[in-house]
Amino acid sequence: MTFIGHSPAFAGDDITSVETEKIEIGMLSTGRLSTLNVWFPKASKDTCTAPDKKLLCLSDTAITNQVVVLSHGAMGSARGQSWLGEKLAAAGYVVVGVNHFGESSVYGAETQNPMATALIWQRPQDISALLDKLATQPIFQKKINWSNVVMIGHSSGGQTAAMLAGVTYDLTRLISYCQSADAKGDLGCNYGGNAASAPDSFRREFAASQRDQRIKMIVMLDPALGPTATDASLRQINVSTLVIGAKNNDFLPWTQHGQRYASLIPNAKTHVLTGQEGHFVFITPCRHQTKVMGVSLCEDREGVDRKATQAVMAEAIIKFVRADGGGKVR
């Protein structure tokens, strides 16, 4: 486990200092590497009582009985969720941002493969393996409850959160949906162009349950694969759920994706952005010119204030997590 860089984030209302660290966890039991971005409320040097100087120092006000895990969207990185990681850490939470191997650039451009986005089972399997490892190899001077997890994800990360809560997917549903009139304007279907020719082994892996009992709450930010999720698995979800989505979406139609999750998961709560916010309003403000299928990652539509929108969403997420009373399964 290697600490490869840190920087102060900002001072929150309740926490003196928020720190962000990039940590190389190494090889997981799944056979894939794991590098994390971690945000946490930091103890001052004169109050840190870490027995091992290699361990990160949590503030006395840090929440240790519950942890937040962030999962980025397809071909993204944990850094794209720093807007949320910093806000949660300022509210007292320990936040672990996963960089998914095969997608994230943090492992080097030569490791990136767009085909990795189709191997949806790898993401939740890596997160489960990561929780196993963190439970036995501490990174903080205080003991963290890695069995009480708030799982938050954007786009493919939202689908990852759903899988860890017990949602399963049927490739046949994806094929049928993407051939229907309902899929008009759904850019998510561009990821499944070869779905019809997928072998039986792929279909079985795609449909397998990845439920992890340590996931007690999920927050899905404009989640992907809504039409592909099975009705039965959605109706059986028994963890607290919040779905946040953009109604006038420019990438994944709200009615087919976020709204479907919210309508079928029992007692799911929603927070709907009703302006011109798009799919990438959920990533940290940026200035580059990158586009995904013609949609800009950094440039929002007229009238959208990304920072202000994210501040409101972060407040809604923190309120949701706090109201749950520790992330107990219903």
N, C-alpha and C positions, 0 to 999 in steps of 0.2 A: 504494500500500500504506500503510495508516494504522493506527497503534497507538492504540487508543482506551481503554485502561485496563489496569491491572495491580494485583495484590495478592499478598503473600506467602502461600504455602500452609502448609507445615510443614517441620520438619527431619526428615530421614529418618535411617536408621541409618548410611548410607554417604555421604550428601550433606549438606553444610552447610545449603543453602537451596534450597527449591523455589519457583519463581515461576509465576504464571499470568498470561497476557496475552490480551487480546481484540484481534484484528487484522482489519481490513477489507482483504481482498485485492483487492476490486473485481470487475469483470466478467471472467468466464472465457471461453474460446473457445467454450463451449457456449451463450453468451448469457445465462447466469444469474450472479447475484451470489454472492460467497463471503465469509463472515465466519467466522473461526476462533477457537476457544479453544485456547491453546497452554500446555502445562505443560512445564517444563524445569528441570534443575539449574542454578542461577544462580551465576555467579562473583561474588565480592565486588568492590566498587568499586576497591579498590587492586590487584586482580589482573587486572582486565579490560583486554584489549589490543585492543578493537574499533577499527579504523581509522575507522569511521563511527559517530558517537554515536547514530544512529537504529537501529543494529543491536542485537539482544538479546545479552547476554553469557552464554555458556555456561561452566560450570565446567570446569576442566581434567580432571575425572573423568567428564565427560559422554560418553556413547556417541555417536559421530558416523557410524559405518559402518552404522548401522541406525536406522530411524525407525518410530514407531508412529502409525497413523492410526485414529481412533475414529469410528464412524458410529452415530448415535443411532437410536432406534426411531421408528415412524410419528408424525408431528406433535410430535416431541420437540425436544430441543436438546442441544448438546454439553455444556452445564452438567449435564445429567442423568447424565453419565459422569465427573464430576469425581472421584468416589471412586476410580476406577481411574486416571485421568490423574495424580492426585497421587501415588499409590503407585508407578506406573511411573516417574515423574520422580524420585522419591526413590531409586529403584534405578538411576538414571543415564540413563534413556531420554528422548529428545525425543519429546513426544506432541502430535499435532495432532488436535484435535477439530473435525470438520466440522459446520457447521450447514446442513442441506439446505434450499435455497431452495424456497419453496412450502409447506414444512411447519413450519420453525422460526419461532418468534415473534420472533427477533432482528431480522428484517427489517421488522417491523411487522405488526399483525393483518390489515391490508388485503391483505397478500401471501399469507396462509395460505389454502390450498384443500385440503380433504380429498381431492379427486380426484387430487391430486398423488401420493398414496400408490400409486395404480394404475399410474403411469408409472414402473415400476421401473427402466427403463434410464437414466433421468436421473441417478439417484444415482451409479452407477459411472462414467458418462461425466463427471460433474462432478469426481469424485475423480481420474480420469486427467488431466483438464485442469488440476486444481490441482497435481498432481505436476509436470506440464510447467512450470507457471508458477514454482513454488518452486525448480525446478532452475536457473532463469535470473535470478530475483529473490530474492536471499538475505534472510533475516530474522535470521540469527545471524552473529556475527563469525567463527565456525568453519564450514568447509565440511561440509555434511551429504550423506550418500549417499541421495538420494531415489529410488534404483533398488533399494533393499533395504528393502522395506516389510513390517512386520507389520500386517495389517489386522484390526481388532477391531470387532465390531458387535453391537448388541443388537436382537433382534426383526427388524424390517425392515433394520436395520443388519447383522444376521447374514446375511441373505439378500444384502445388498449385498456383503459380504465374499466370500460364495460365488460371486457373479457375477464379481467381479474375479479369482477363482481359476480361472474357467472353467465354472462350473455354468450350465446353461441351463434355461429353464422353458417348459412347454407349457400354454397356457391351457385346452386341452381337458381336461387332467388335473385342473386346479382345478375345473372345472365338474362333472366326474364325481364327484370326491371329495366336494365340498360337497353333492351330492345323495344321497350314500350314508350308511348307518348309521354308518360309521366316523367321520363328521364330527360326531357328537353331542357337544355341549359345546365345539366348536371355534369360538371367537369370531372367529377369523381369517377365517372364511367370510363374515362380515358386511361385509368390505371388498370382496368380489367379487360383489356382488349383481347387477351389470349385465354380468357377464363373458360370458354367453351371447349377448348382442347386440353384442358388440365387433366392429368392422369388421376386414377382413383386414389393413389397414395397422397397426392396433393389435396384432393377433396376431403380425405379423412383427417388430415392434419388441420385443414382449414376449419372443419366442423367440430373439432375436439374441444372439450371444456378446459379452460385454463383457470378455473376458480381457485382463488387463494383466500383462505379463511382469515388471513391477517388484514385484508382490505375491509375496513368498516364503513367507509364513506367514499363516494365518488362524486367528482365534479367534472362534467364533460363540457368543453368549450367548442362549440360548433363541431360536434363529433361526426366522423365519417362512418360509412357502411350502414347507415340507418335502414335502408330497404332490405339489406341482407340478413339482418338479425332475425332470429326465429321468434315468433309470437310467444311460444311457450316459455322460452328462456327469459324473455323480457318480463313476463308476468310473474316469474318466480324470484326475481331479484328482491332481496330482503335487507339491503343496506341503504342507508340514507343517500338520496341522490339529488343533485342539482344539475340542471341542464341550462346552459347559457348559449344563446344563438342569435344570429343576425337574420331578421325576418326578410329583409330585401337583399338576400345573399347574391354574391357574384361568382360563387364557386360551387357550394353545396346547398341546394334548396332547403330551406328551413323545414318546410312541410314534410319532406321525404326523409330527412335525417334527424335533426335535433327534436323536432316535434314528435316524430314517431317514437323515439326513445322515451320522451317525457309522457306521452299518452298511454304507453303500455307498462312502464315500470310503476309498480304500486307506490302511491304517495310521493312521486317525484315532484320536486319544485322546479320552477322555471324562472329565468330572467331573460326577457327577450329585448334585443336592441331593435328599435322600430324605425330608426332613421336610415341613413344611407351607408351605415357601417357594413363592411364586407368581411370576407373570410379571414383576411390577414390583419384585421384590427386587433387580433388576439396575440400578435407577436410584438416584441419590444420595438419602439420607434427606431427607424433606420433611414439611411440616406442613399443607399446604392440603387442601381437601376434594374435589379433582377426582376424578372417576371416569370410566373408559373402559368403555362397555358394561356398566356396573354394577360394575366391579372398581376398587377404590380404588388410586390411584397411590402413596399415602403410607402407608396403614394396612395392615400385614401381618396375616396370620392369627395366632391365638393360638400362642404358643410360638416365634415367629420373631424373632430378633434381627438386624435388617437389617445393622447395622454389623459385627457379628461375622461374619455370613455373607459380607459383602463382603471383609472382611480375609482370610478363608480363600481366597476365589476369587482375589483379587489375588495372593496368595502362589502359588497353583497356576499362574496365568498367567505370572508372572515366572519361575517354575521351568521352565515349558514353553519360554518364549522363550530363556532362557539355555542350556538343554540342547540346543537346536537347533544351536548353534555358528555363528551368523551368518545363519541363515535361508536356507540353501542349498536349492535345488530338489532333490528326491530323484531 
